[in-house]
Amino acid sequence: MTTADAATPAGPGVRARSSFETQLGSLREDLLKMGALVKEAVTRSVEALRRQDLDLAQAIIDGDETVDDLEKDVEQKCLMLLALQQPMAADLRFIGTALKTVTDLERIADHAVDIAKIALRIGHEPHIKPLVDIPRMAEVVESMLDDGLRAFVSRDVDLALEVASRDDEVDHLYGQVFRELLTYMLEDPRTIRQATHLLFAAQHLERVGDHVTNLSEWVLYLVKGEMRDLNP
């Protein structure tokens, strides 16, 4: 190669591809940022419920707008990439998957807000029982969300499948919460109001597990172009 050849600037096609890769990287970073915010919202909402921290619960509700704004930003980036960059098949799958993933993340944030609202409704009323299984459910779905996002970024199908399998534990814990709270309600009608609120909180966490399982399904689609129901 001559000195002149080495100094020749990259052609427009190379520059366009480099710009596209940069935008895809920015999109991945936004998804990870949104995932971190969503996980924090779930963690804090259950903590607010457990500690009966009403200020924390209100802060989670007030902070949901940040997640909503980030969702809009990701959607706009995806649509701009589709409209202006004419992505190839593999890139097209990534963008489509990002659009689906951001929707599931936003739904998870909504469930965290709903748990925070339940904390406000219960207020400082003494808990009818120590909260054990609900925080345990939160721990499981948080770890699922962490690994689900990691599987998405690294395109790790095996990890995605393993994450989806953990939803069985979430369902099992939800069943335990349901049976225990039902027993409280049958034995003492005075517990019905709070037990119902706690049951809804557990149900929101169960739905979070379902949404994380959806993320695993999108990883399969991203890597293999295969749609499979991992949450029958």
Backbone as CSV, one residue per row, in Angstrom:
resi,resn,N_x,N_y,N_z,CA_x,CA_y,CA_z,C_x,C_y,C_z
1,MET,0.855,-1.201,0.000,0.000,0.000,0.000,0.884,1.241,0.000
2,THR,0.577,2.196,-0.836,1.350,3.438,-0.905,0.898,4.390,0.181
3,THR,1.747,5.412,0.397,1.388,6.428,1.382,0.086,7.112,1.007
4,ALA,-0.093,7.319,-0.285,-1.324,7.973,-0.751,-2.527,7.110,-0.451
5,ASP,-2.359,5.775,-0.674,-3.476,4.871,-0.397,-3.837,4.902,1.080
6,ALA,-2.817,4.893,1.949,-3.067,4.867,3.393,-3.766,6.130,3.849
7,ALA,-3.485,7.237,3.148,-4.067,8.509,3.564,-5.440,8.745,2.982
8,THR,-5.863,7.851,2.079,-7.164,8.046,1.441,-8.273,7.924,2.468
9,PRO,-9.130,8.921,2.583,-10.197,8.854,3.582,-11.199,7.759,3.242
10,ALA,-11.880,7.266,4.278,-12.892,6.227,4.087,-14.003,6.761,3.201
11,GLY,-14.532,5.874,2.380,-15.612,6.259,1.488,-16.899,6.494,2.240
12,PRO,-17.926,7.049,1.559,-19.196,7.349,2.222,-19.875,6.119,2.792
13,GLY,-19.696,4.968,2.122,-20.326,3.753,2.633,-19.738,3.329,3.961
14,VAL,-18.406,3.436,4.084,-17.737,3.081,5.335,-18.130,4.048,6.445
15,ARG,-18.156,5.329,6.113,-18.535,6.323,7.123,-19.969,6.121,7.579
16,ALA,-20.851,5.795,6.651,-22.259,5.582,6.996,-22.401,4.384,7.932
17,ARG,-21.638,3.305,7.635,-21.715,2.117,8.475,-21.171,2.406,9.867
18,SER,-20.074,3.182,9.919,-19.501,3.537,11.213,-20.491,4.354,12.044
19,SER,-21.167,5.295,11.394,-22.174,6.096,12.084,-23.325,5.224,12.576
20,PHE,-23.718,4.272,11.743,-24.801,3.362,12.103,-24.428,2.528,13.324
21,GLU,-23.203,2.012,13.347,-22.736,1.215,14.472,-22.716,2.062,15.756
22,THR,-22.325,3.323,15.605,-22.322,4.220,16.763,-23.733,4.404,17.304
23,GLN,-24.686,4.575,16.410,-26.075,4.748,16.829,-26.635,3.476,17.463
24,LEU,-26.249,2.318,16.944,-26.677,1.063,17.554,-26.098,0.936,18.966
25,GLY,-24.843,1.342,19.121,-24.224,1.305,20.441,-24.935,2.219,21.421
26,SER,-25.324,3.395,20.948,-26.074,4.329,21.789,-27.416,3.739,22.187
27,LEU,-28.034,3.018,21.265,-29.312,2.384,21.544,-29.151,1.316,22.631
28,ARG,-28.099,0.513,22.533,-27.836,-0.504,23.555,-27.630,0.150,24.927
29,GLU,-26.879,1.247,24.956,-26.620,1.931,26.221,-27.913,2.457,26.838
30,ASP,-28.795,2.981,26.003,-30.075,3.489,26.506,-30.920,2.362,27.088
31,LEU,-30.909,1.199,26.433,-31.664,0.060,26.942,-31.120,-0.397,28.292
32,LEU,-29.799,-0.435,28.412,-29.193,-0.827,29.690,-29.496,0.209,30.776
33,LYS,-29.452,1.476,30.410,-29.782,2.530,31.378,-31.228,2.397,31.832
34,MET,-32.112,2.160,30.894,-33.519,1.993,31.245,-33.706,0.749,32.109
35,GLY,-33.010,-0.327,31.759,-33.107,-1.546,32.553,-32.654,-1.323,33.987
36,ALA,-31.567,-0.557,34.172,-31.070,-0.277,35.521,-32.084,0.553,36.310
37,LEU,-32.701,1.527,35.654,-33.713,2.344,36.326,-34.927,1.515,36.722
38,VAL,-35.315,0.622,35.844,-36.485,-0.211,36.101,-36.210,-1.166,37.260
39,LYS,-35.030,-1.793,37.238,-34.683,-2.697,38.336,-34.669,-1.945,39.665
40,GLU,-34.090,-0.746,39.668,-34.048,0.052,40.891,-35.463,0.373,41.374
41,ALA,-36.363,0.653,40.440,-37.746,0.958,40.817,-38.406,-0.237,41.487
42,VAL,-38.178,-1.440,40.957,-38.741,-2.646,41.570,-38.170,-2.834,42.974
43,THR,-36.850,-2.725,43.089,-36.197,-2.900,44.395,-36.739,-1.920,45.420
44,ARG,-36.815,-0.660,45.031,-37.237,0.387,45.970,-38.719,0.287,46.306
45,SER,-39.521,-0.153,45.356,-40.963,-0.251,45.639,-41.236,-1.326,46.692
46,VAL,-40.554,-2.465,46.584,-40.744,-3.529,47.569,-40.154,-3.109,48.912
47,GLU,-39.029,-2.388,48.862,-38.447,-1.877,50.101,-39.393,-0.883,50.778
48,ALA,-40.033,-0.025,49.990,-41.004,0.918,50.552,-42.170,0.177,51.187
49,LEU,-42.605,-0.888,50.542,-43.697,-1.691,51.088,-43.267,-2.379,52.377
50,ARG,-42.074,-2.955,52.378,-41.598,-3.702,53.542,-41.363,-2.781,54.742
51,ARG,-40.719,-1.630,54.481,-40.373,-0.709,55.572,-41.488,0.283,55.870
52,GLN,-42.542,0.255,55.049,-43.636,1.222,55.150,-43.093,2.653,55.076
53,ASP,-42.230,2.854,54.089,-41.600,4.152,53.842,-42.432,4.883,52.789
54,LEU,-43.312,5.736,53.244,-44.253,6.394,52.329,-43.568,7.441,51.456
55,ASP,-42.541,8.086,51.976,-41.805,9.059,51.158,-41.112,8.354,49.990
56,LEU,-40.531,7.195,50.255,-39.879,6.430,49.191,-40.899,5.976,48.160
57,ALA,-42.050,5.529,48.639,-43.098,5.088,47.718,-43.513,6.228,46.787
58,GLN,-43.681,7.416,47.337,-44.083,8.562,46.517,-42.986,8.936,45.531
59,ALA,-41.730,8.820,45.954,-40.615,9.136,45.063,-40.582,8.210,43.858
60,ILE,-40.922,6.943,44.067,-40.963,5.979,42.956,-42.051,6.379,41.967
61,ILE,-43.196,6.760,42.489,-44.301,7.181,41.624,-43.905,8.432,40.828
62,ASP,-43.304,9.388,41.510,-42.908,10.633,40.850,-41.812,10.401,39.812
63,GLY,-40.960,9.397,40.053,-39.837,9.153,39.155,-40.180,8.353,37.920
64,ASP,-41.405,7.884,37.821,-41.771,7.050,36.673,-41.694,7.817,35.359
65,GLU,-41.814,9.121,35.434,-41.759,9.935,34.217,-40.402,9.808,33.526
66,THR,-39.350,9.604,34.318,-38.011,9.438,33.745,-37.950,8.206,32.859
67,VAL,-38.541,7.109,33.336,-38.576,5.874,32.547,-39.414,6.071,31.290
68,ASP,-40.538,6.743,31.430,-41.401,6.987,30.268,-40.672,7.816,29.211
69,ASP,-39.928,8.823,29.659,-39.188,9.665,28.716,-38.105,8.856,28.003
70,LEU,-37.446,7.993,28.741,-36.394,7.170,28.138,-36.990,6.193,27.136
71,GLU,-38.169,5.672,27.453,-38.841,4.784,26.502,-39.107,5.513,25.189
72,LYS,-39.587,6.734,25.277,-39.854,7.523,24.067,-38.572,7.778,23.283
73,ASP,-37.474,8.062,23.988,-36.198,8.307,23.312,-35.737,7.065,22.542
74,VAL,-35.849,5.907,23.185,-35.428,4.661,22.524,-36.306,4.391,21.309
75,GLU,-37.599,4.565,21.460,-38.500,4.342,20.330,-38.170,5.274,19.172
76,GLN,-37.878,6.537,19.501,-37.549,7.502,18.445,-36.255,7.112,17.736
77,LYS,-35.258,6.672,18.488,-34.001,6.241,17.874,-34.232,5.044,16.955
78,CYS,-35.040,4.101,17.417,-35.320,2.919,16.595,-35.994,3.315,15.285
79,LEU,-36.979,4.184,15.375,-37.714,4.589,14.178,-36.823,5.384,13.225
80,MET,-35.935,6.210,13.785,-35.020,6.971,12.931,-34.053,6.036,12.212
81,LEU,-33.559,5.023,12.915,-32.655,4.058,12.290,-33.361,3.296,11.177
82,LEU,-34.605,2.934,11.413,-35.369,2.216,10.391,-35.627,3.097,9.179
83,ALA,-35.897,4.362,9.434,-36.277,5.262,8.341,-35.088,5.738,7.513
84,LEU,-33.942,5.926,8.171,-32.832,6.600,7.492,-31.651,5.706,7.136
85,GLN,-31.523,4.550,7.792,-30.288,3.783,7.628,-30.426,2.531,6.764
86,GLN,-31.646,2.121,6.450,-31.860,0.910,5.659,-31.034,-0.260,6.207
87,PRO,-31.323,-0.665,7.460,-30.502,-1.699,8.097,-30.604,-3.053,7.406
88,MET,-29.523,-3.830,7.525,-29.523,-5.187,7.005,-30.354,-6.078,7.924
89,ALA,-30.550,-7.327,7.511,-31.479,-8.213,8.213,-31.157,-8.356,9.697
90,ALA,-29.877,-8.609,10.021,-29.498,-8.813,11.418,-29.720,-7.534,12.228
91,ASP,-29.355,-6.393,11.652,-29.563,-5.127,12.344,-31.042,-4.816,12.484
92,LEU,-31.808,-5.177,11.477,-33.253,-4.956,11.521,-33.872,-5.735,12.667
93,ARG,-33.390,-6.978,12.877,-33.899,-7.779,13.998,-33.546,-7.129,15.330
94,PHE,-32.345,-6.588,15.422,-31.944,-5.935,16.675,-32.839,-4.737,16.975
95,ILE,-33.088,-3.930,15.966,-33.919,-2.737,16.185,-35.342,-3.144,16.560
96,GLY,-35.884,-4.131,15.848,-37.228,-4.609,16.179,-37.292,-5.172,17.581
97,THR,-36.246,-5.902,17.969,-36.188,-6.465,19.313,-36.080,-5.362,20.355
98,ALA,-35.321,-4.316,20.060,-35.197,-3.193,20.992,-36.555,-2.539,21.225
99,LEU,-37.337,-2.405,20.163,-38.677,-1.819,20.312,-39.560,-2.650,21.227
100,LYS,-39.457,-3.967,21.105,-40.251,-4.860,21.955,-39.722,-4.849,23.391
101,THR,-38.406,-4.861,23.520,-37.790,-4.899,24.846,-38.131,-3.660,25.657
102,VAL,-38.085,-2.503,25.014,-38.350,-1.268,25.741,-39.794,-1.229,26.239
103,THR,-40.692,-1.854,25.491,-42.091,-1.924,25.939,-42.215,-2.772,27.199
104,ASP,-41.525,-3.920,27.222,-41.570,-4.771,28.418,-40.940,-4.063,29.614
105,LEU,-39.853,-3.347,29.389,-39.220,-2.617,30.490,-40.159,-1.548,31.060
106,GLU,-40.859,-0.862,30.184,-41.790,0.169,30.652,-42.925,-0.449,31.463
107,ARG,-43.384,-1.627,31.043,-44.445,-2.325,31.788,-43.945,-2.733,33.177
108,ILE,-42.695,-3.175,33.250,-42.128,-3.542,34.552,-42.101,-2.323,35.471
109,ALA,-41.701,-1.181,34.926,-41.697,0.054,35.720,-43.100,0.380,36.217
110,ASP,-44.106,0.155,35.386,-45.489,0.396,35.804,-45.870,-0.494,36.986
111,HIS,-45.424,-1.740,36.952,-45.727,-2.644,38.070,-45.038,-2.162,39.346
112,ALA,-43.820,-1.635,39.218,-43.139,-1.085,40.392,-43.929,0.091,40.968
113,VAL,-44.442,0.943,40.104,-45.261,2.073,40.553,-46.522,1.573,41.263
114,ASP,-47.128,0.543,40.718,-48.338,-0.002,41.350,-48.038,-0.556,42.747
115,ILE,-46.874,-1.179,42.918,-46.495,-1.663,44.248,-46.292,-0.484,45.196
116,ALA,-45.679,0.594,44.693,-45.497,1.791,45.517,-46.846,2.369,45.941
117,LYS,-47.808,2.343,45.042,-49.147,2.835,45.386,-49.787,1.967,46.463
118,ILE,-49.535,0.676,46.401,-50.054,-0.226,47.433,-49.430,0.113,48.786
119,ALA,-48.127,0.420,48.773,-47.462,0.824,50.024,-48.141,2.050,50.618
120,LEU,-48.526,3.003,49.765,-49.226,4.196,50.252,-50.606,3.848,50.798
121,ARG,-51.295,2.923,50.158,-52.641,2.548,50.625,-52.585,1.851,51.983
122,ILE,-51.588,1.007,52.169,-51.453,0.344,53.471,-50.975,1.339,54.517
123,GLY,-50.129,2.266,54.096,-49.659,3.302,55.007,-48.867,2.719,56.158
124,HIS,-49.133,3.225,57.345,-48.418,2.765,58.536,-49.221,1.735,59.321
125,GLU,-50.262,1.213,58.714,-51.037,0.150,59.355,-50.124,-1.060,59.593
126,PRO,-50.086,-1.591,60.820,-49.190,-2.730,61.094,-49.445,-3.882,60.121
127,HIS,-48.382,-4.471,59.628,-48.532,-5.597,58.708,-49.178,-6.779,59.424
128,ILE,-50.031,-7.464,58.716,-50.711,-8.619,59.309,-49.763,-9.806,59.454
129,LYS,-48.625,-9.766,58.760,-47.617,-10.815,58.836,-46.276,-10.243,58.371
130,PRO,-45.172,-10.842,58.810,-43.884,-10.397,58.284,-43.814,-10.649,56.774
131,LEU,-43.262,-9.691,56.052,-43.145,-9.847,54.603,-41.859,-10.622,54.303
132,VAL,-42.037,-11.855,53.855,-40.907,-12.732,53.560,-40.898,-13.132,52.087
133,ASP,-41.993,-13.714,51.638,-42.032,-14.235,50.263,-42.091,-13.126,49.221
134,ILE,-42.735,-12.008,49.533,-42.798,-10.909,48.562,-41.399,-10.328,48.305
135,PRO,-40.604,-10.029,49.355,-39.221,-9.603,49.065,-38.414,-10.685,48.348
136,ARG,-38.674,-11.953,48.654,-37.966,-13.022,47.962,-38.338,-13.029,46.474
137,MET,-39.609,-12.835,46.172,-40.023,-12.724,44.774,-39.279,-11.591,44.088
138,ALA,-39.158,-10.472,44.792,-38.470,-9.312,44.210,-37.011,-9.648,43.908
139,GLU,-36.350,-10.359,44.815,-34.952,-10.734,44.585,-34.813,-11.583,43.327
140,VAL,-35.742,-12.520,43.138,-35.663,-13.408,41.978,-35.876,-12.624,40.684
141,VAL,-36.910,-11.779,40.643,-37.178,-11.057,39.395,-36.089,-10.030,39.102
142,GLU,-35.481,-9.477,40.150,-34.375,-8.535,39.924,-33.180,-9.242,39.295
143,SER,-32.862,-10.441,39.797,-31.742,-11.188,39.213,-32.081,-11.628,37.794
144,MET,-33.340,-11.979,37.562,-33.769,-12.323,36.211,-33.588,-11.141,35.267
145,LEU,-33.960,-9.960,35.732,-33.863,-8.765,34.890,-32.396,-8.448,34.579
146,ASP,-31.541,-8.532,35.588,-30.106,-8.304,35.368,-29.571,-9.238,34.281
147,ASP,-29.833,-10.528,34.456,-29.286,-11.515,33.525,-29.993,-11.476,32.177
148,GLY,-31.269,-11.110,32.173,-31.984,-10.996,30.907,-31.412,-9.897,30.034
149,LEU,-31.076,-8.772,30.648,-30.462,-7.676,29.895,-29.055,-8.054,29.437
150,ARG,-28.339,-8.769,30.291,-27.001,-9.222,29.903,-27.078,-10.192,28.726
151,ALA,-28.087,-11.064,28.758,-28.279,-12.003,27.641,-28.601,-11.258,26.357
152,PHE,-29.385,-10.176,26.484,-29.748,-9.390,25.313,-28.525,-8.726,24.696
153,VAL,-27.726,-8.090,25.533,-26.564,-7.356,25.028,-25.519,-8.314,24.448
154,SER,-25.305,-9.447,25.121,-24.284,-10.399,24.666,-24.838,-11.429,23.688
155,ARG,-26.152,-11.377,23.439,-26.823,-12.322,22.535,-26.581,-13.767,22.973
156,ASP,-26.766,-13.985,24.268,-26.495,-15.284,24.884,-27.799,-16.063,25.029
157,VAL,-28.039,-16.974,24.108,-29.294,-17.728,24.105,-29.388,-18.638,25.327
158,ASP,-28.281,-19.289,25.682,-28.305,-20.203,26.834,-28.682,-19.454,28.113
159,LEU,-28.121,-18.264,28.296,-28.461,-17.465,29.477,-29.926,-17.039,29.425
160,ALA,-30.397,-16.671,28.260,-31.799,-16.265,28.117,-32.742,-17.401,28.519
161,LEU,-32.435,-18.609,28.094,-33.274,-19.761,28.438,-33.216,-20.037,29.939
162,GLU,-32.034,-19.877,30.526,-31.893,-20.106,31.962,-32.691,-19.062,32.749
163,VAL,-32.670,-17.821,32.277,-33.447,-16.766,32.925,-34.940,-17.104,32.887
164,ALA,-35.413,-17.524,31.730,-36.831,-17.853,31.596,-37.233,-18.987,32.536
165,SER,-36.328,-19.934,32.758,-36.649,-21.064,33.632,-36.860,-20.624,35.076
166,ARG,-36.248,-19.503,35.469,-36.387,-19.020,36.841,-37.787,-18.485,37.133
167,ASP,-38.564,-18.243,36.094,-39.919,-17.741,36.314,-40.765,-18.765,37.057
168,ASP,-40.400,-20.038,36.974,-41.120,-21.068,37.733,-41.009,-20.807,39.235
169,GLU,-39.847,-20.357,39.685,-39.674,-20.046,41.109,-40.551,-18.865,41.509
170,VAL,-40.655,-17.880,40.631,-41.521,-16.727,40.917,-42.970,-17.184,41.043
171,ASP,-43.393,-18.024,40.125,-44.769,-18.535,40.176,-45.005,-19.345,41.446
172,HIS,-44.007,-20.135,41.838,-44.123,-20.944,43.063,-44.277,-20.050,44.293
173,LEU,-43.458,-19.010,44.363,-43.546,-18.082,45.496,-44.887,-17.356,45.506
174,TYR,-45.368,-16.995,44.327,-46.674,-16.334,44.262,-47.765,-17.262,44.798
175,GLY,-47.676,-18.536,44.447,-48.647,-19.503,44.963,-48.608,-19.583,46.480
176,GLN,-47.398,-19.533,47.048,-47.267,-19.556,48.505,-47.914,-18.324,49.128
177,VAL,-47.643,-17.162,48.555,-48.226,-15.919,49.075,-49.747,-15.980,48.997
178,PHE,-50.260,-16.444,47.875,-51.713,-16.517,47.687,-52.356,-17.404,48.752
179,ARG,-51.798,-18.598,48.947,-52.390,-19.535,49.911,-52.313,-18.992,51.337
180,GLU,-51.180,-18.392,51.685,-51.017,-17.880,53.042,-51.959,-16.712,53.314
181,LEU,-52.051,-15.790,52.365,-52.934,-14.637,52.575,-54.400,-15.042,52.569
182,LEU,-54.728,-16.015,51.755,-56.103,-16.512,51.755,-56.451,-17.098,53.119
183,THR,-55.519,-17.797,53.725,-55.743,-18.362,55.058,-55.994,-17.259,56.078
184,TYR,-55.195,-16.196,56.017,-55.410,-15.068,56.919,-56.808,-14.484,56.743
185,MET,-57.232,-14.313,55.505,-58.536,-13.703,55.233,-59.680,-14.576,55.744
186,LEU,-59.539,-15.888,55.599,-60.582,-16.806,56.047,-60.656,-16.859,57.571
187,GLU,-59.492,-16.754,58.219,-59.468,-16.859,59.676,-59.867,-15.562,60.373
188,ASP,-59.615,-14.435,59.732,-59.918,-13.153,60.357,-60.307,-12.149,59.276
189,PRO,-61.612,-11.902,59.101,-62.077,-10.976,58.057,-61.474,-9.577,58.167
190,ARG,-60.970,-9.204,59.345,-60.379,-7.878,59.510,-59.089,-7.720,58.701
191,THR,-58.514,-8.835,58.290,-57.263,-8.773,57.524,-57.511,-8.668,56.017
192,ILE,-58.772,-8.748,55.609,-59.058,-8.869,54.172,-58.500,-7.691,53.378
193,ARG,-58.695,-6.485,53.868,-58.264,-5.309,53.104,-56.760,-5.346,52.857
194,GLN,-55.970,-5.484,53.919,-54.524,-5.462,53.732,-54.034,-6.698,52.984
195,ALA,-54.617,-7.837,53.293,-54.202,-9.066,52.606,-54.438,-8.947,51.108
196,THR,-55.520,-8.312,50.732,-55.810,-8.117,49.306,-54.753,-7.225,48.663
197,HIS,-54.375,-6.154,49.365,-53.325,-5.276,48.840,-52.016,-6.041,48.660
198,LEU,-51.653,-6.842,49.655,-50.403,-7.603,49.576,-50.459,-8.636,48.455
199,LEU,-51.633,-9.208,48.272,-51.793,-10.180,47.191,-51.595,-9.503,45.835
200,PHE,-52.116,-8.296,45.686,-51.907,-7.551,44.436,-50.432,-7.220,44.236
201,ALA,-49.729,-6.890,45.326,-48.293,-6.602,45.217,-47.548,-7.823,44.695
202,ALA,-47.882,-8.993,45.246,-47.253,-10.237,44.776,-47.608,-10.507,43.323
203,GLN,-48.828,-10.194,42.956,-49.253,-10.407,41.570,-48.473,-9.504,40.616
204,HIS,-48.197,-8.285,41.042,-47.396,-7.389,40.198,-45.996,-7.963,39.981
205,LEU,-45.400,-8.537,41.017,-44.079,-9.146,40.870,-44.135,-10.374,39.967
206,GLU,-45.211,-11.118,40.059,-45.374,-12.277,39.173,-45.434,-11.825,37.720
207,ARG,-46.086,-10.695,37.481,-46.156,-10.160,36.119,-44.794,-9.635,35.671
208,VAL,-44.012,-9.095,36.594,-42.649,-8.681,36.240,-41.872,-9.883,35.719
209,GLY,-42.001,-11.027,36.399,-41.338,-12.238,35.928,-41.757,-12.608,34.523
210,ASP,-43.031,-12.435,34.216,-43.519,-12.729,32.864,-42.889,-11.793,31.833
211,HIS,-42.764,-10.524,32.176,-42.172,-9.568,31.236,-40.689,-9.859,31.010
212,VAL,-39.984,-10.274,32.071,-38.573,-10.630,31.891,-38.462,-11.871,31.009
213,THR,-39.401,-12.792,31.161,-39.414,-13.965,30.284,-39.612,-13.540,28.829
214,ASN,-40.418,-12.518,28.627,-40.569,-11.972,27.275,-39.224,-11.502,26.725
215,LEU,-38.402,-10.875,27.590,-37.078,-10.429,27.142,-36.257,-11.611,26.648
216,SER,-36.374,-12.739,27.343,-35.647,-13.941,26.910,-36.127,-14.397,25.536
217,GLU,-37.427,-14.298,25.310,-37.975,-14.674,24.006,-37.415,-13.780,22.907
218,TRP,-37.244,-12.478,23.225,-36.704,-11.560,22.214,-35.239,-11.840,21.937
219,VAL,-34.512,-12.349,22.931,-33.119,-12.732,22.686,-33.067,-13.887,21.685
220,LEU,-33.956,-14.857,21.865,-34.012,-15.975,20.918,-34.302,-15.476,19.508
221,TYR,-35.239,-14.546,19.412,-35.573,-13.999,18.097,-34.393,-13.238,17.516
222,LEU,-33.727,-12.453,18.356,-32.592,-11.651,17.892,-31.484,-12.528,17.322
223,VAL,-31.171,-13.605,18.022,-30.031,-14.440,17.648,-30.386,-15.444,16.563
224,LYS,-31.561,-16.065,16.705,-31.904,-17.174,15.816,-33.037,-16.863,14.847
225,GLY,-33.668,-15.707,15.014,-34.831,-15.408,14.185,-35.988,-16.326,14.482
226,GLU,-36.026,-16.838,15.707,-37.003,-17.860,16.092,-37.915,-17.313,17.183
227,MET,-39.222,-17.433,16.985,-40.191,-17.032,17.979,-40.623,-18.275,18.763
228,ARG,-40.376,-18.250,20.086,-40.760,-19.375,20.925,-41.409,-18.860,22.205
229,ASP,-42.510,-19.480,22.600,-43.210,-19.079,23.822,-42.504,-19.742,25.005
230,LEU,-41.820,-18.946,25.815,-41.125,-19.467,26.983,-41.949,-19.313,28.258
231,ASN,-43.164,-18.817,28.095,-44.027,-18.608,29.264,-45.414,-19.147,28.965
232,PRO,-45.513,-20.484,28.720,-46.806,-21.057,28.321,-47.814,-21.007,29.455
